[in-house]
Amino acid sequence: MMPTSRSSRIRLLVAEQAALRGARVGVMDVCTAAVAALPVGGAGVSAMSRTGVSHPLCSTDDICEQLEELQLMLGEGPCVDAFTHGAAVLTPDLRIGALEDCWPVFADTALETGARAVFALPLQVGAISPGVLDLYAQVPVRLDTEELADALAFADLATLVLLDARIDATGAPPSDGAAKGRSEDLDGYRAEISQATGMLTVQLGVGIDEAFMRLRAHAYAHGRRLTVVSADVVAHRLRFSPDTEPPRSDDDI
């Protein structure tokens, strides 16, 4: 656990971001505060699962949003490794050639988005690991000891906020407006990805994991954002068939 003084300071920074929004603290406030406090250009959180669908929750800018989606779509990258191994993955310079062995597709694609450094910090309390906090910079950068400790404190707080929101969102209906506010982040986070995956289980007659794999494979093959493809599925602009590969779009009819 982080020292109380550091934890209190991080909580204050995050609370200030929430106050600016006029709302209770959410994971977006953690990301925004982390960007303001650390030598990074953006931050994002992805909900990760070993048994269900993983999806981006929030991001502070377009580059970070692309990085979140890329890693989940490709199934490789710092975020995936951090979740799989339960340890921070620090990549101060994506241009290092050896990274191509670890992430043969992600490394080059991430550079194309404008990212030069990525730091992935698992969100975890004991055996519970609901996701990963990703930080990126547009220039090569190393986090010093104090900066890394702060980044880990932001990850600790993001874990607590995310788990608190999930309890509200999946348990009994909140009894007051304040409790309801804690679940607002989850209500709007990339709902189209989960909904599209569920629709594909019916269209393809497969399980959730296979449906999500087909969804992200289509997005990657067509060079499109995962959220865009998901929105097309939900809006019935894109239909998948168990007998047809790739799936058909209304534009092709």
Secondary structure, DSSP 8 states (H G I E B T S, - for coil): ---HHHHHHHHHHHHHHHHHHTS---HHHHHHHHHHHSS-SEEEEEE--SSS--EEEEESSHHHHHHHHHHHHHT-SHHHHHHHHTS-EEES-TT-TTHHHH-TTHHHHHHHHT--EEEEEEEEETTEEEEEEEEEESS-----HHHHHHHHHHHHHHHHHHHHHHHHHHSS--SSHHHHHTTHHHHHSSHHHHHHHHHHHHHHT--HHHHHHHHHHHHHHTT--HHHHHHHHHTTSEEEETTEEEEEEGGG-
